[in-house]
C-alpha cells in the first residue's frame, strides 16, 4: 500500500506541472509561479501519501524580505514534505539536467530557477554569487538543499558553499529548515503513519559579513541544523 501511494504521489507531479505550464508560459520567470506550484505539489502529494506535517517555528520564516532558506535533503519526497514552506518570490537550485524531465523540467526553467552544473564547482560558486546580486535587485528569495545531494537518512552531510556566498553577497538572512529521518514513518508498506515534523530555526543575519566569513557561517549553521535534526 505504501509503495502504491508513493507511485501515485509521484505520478501527480508531471500531471500538475502539465497543467501549470500555461501559467509559466503566460508569465515566464515570475518567481511566484514557483511558490504556487510548490504548494500544489506538496499538498496533493501529502494527501495521497496520507502524510501529516506539523511545523515548529513557522513564524520564523520571513515573508516581508528576501531570505536564503537552506534545508537538509534526504529523499526526492522532500518535495512533498517541505514544498509549501517556500516564502514568496522564491527561486531554487537544481541540476542543469532537470531541463530534460518532462513538464517538470520546463516549468523549472521557466520559473527562473538556478540551474547548475555541479561538476564545475568554481562556476557554480560564481553563479551563486551572481544569484546573490539578483536577490537584492529583484527582491527574490532563494531555497537551497544545502548538502547538494540526498542523504537518504544517513545524517547531515557536508554543506555546499554556494548558498552562503549568495546570502553574504545579498546581505540577507539565512533561514534553516530542518526535518528528521522520515522514510520509515511515512512510506512503509503497512502500519500507522507517524507525523513528519519540520523545525524552522531563527534567521541568521549576514549583514556586514564578507566572503572571508563564509567558512565560520557554514560551521555555525551546520551545527545548529545537526542539533535540531537529531532532536526531531
Number of C-alpha atoms within 10 A of each C-alpha: 12 16 13 12 19 19 13 14 20 17 12 17 20 16 14 16 23 16 12 19 19 12 16 24 14 9 13 16 18 20 24 18 24 27 21 16 23 20 18 19 25 22 18 17 25 20 13 17 22 17 19 15 15 13 17 14 13 15 11 14 21 16 13 9 15 24 30 30 27 23 20 28 24 23 16 12 19 17 19 24 24 21 20 17 19 21 23 22 21 25 28 20 20 20 13 14 11 15 17 10 12 13 18 20 18 18 26 26 18 21 24 19 21 20 19 19 12 14 9 9 14 11 13 18 20 14 17 25 21 15 25 26 18 16 25 18 10 11 16 23 26 28 24 23 21 24 19 19 16 17 15 14 16 9 15 22 18 13 19 17 19 23 27 30 28 27 32 26 24 23 22 23 21 27 22 26 27 25 25 20 18 21 14 11 14 21 21 15 12 10 11 10 17 15 14 19 18 22 21 23 21 17 17 17 15 19 13 9 15 13 12 10 14 19 12 10 19 17 12 12 19 20 11 13 22 17 13 19 19 13 10 14
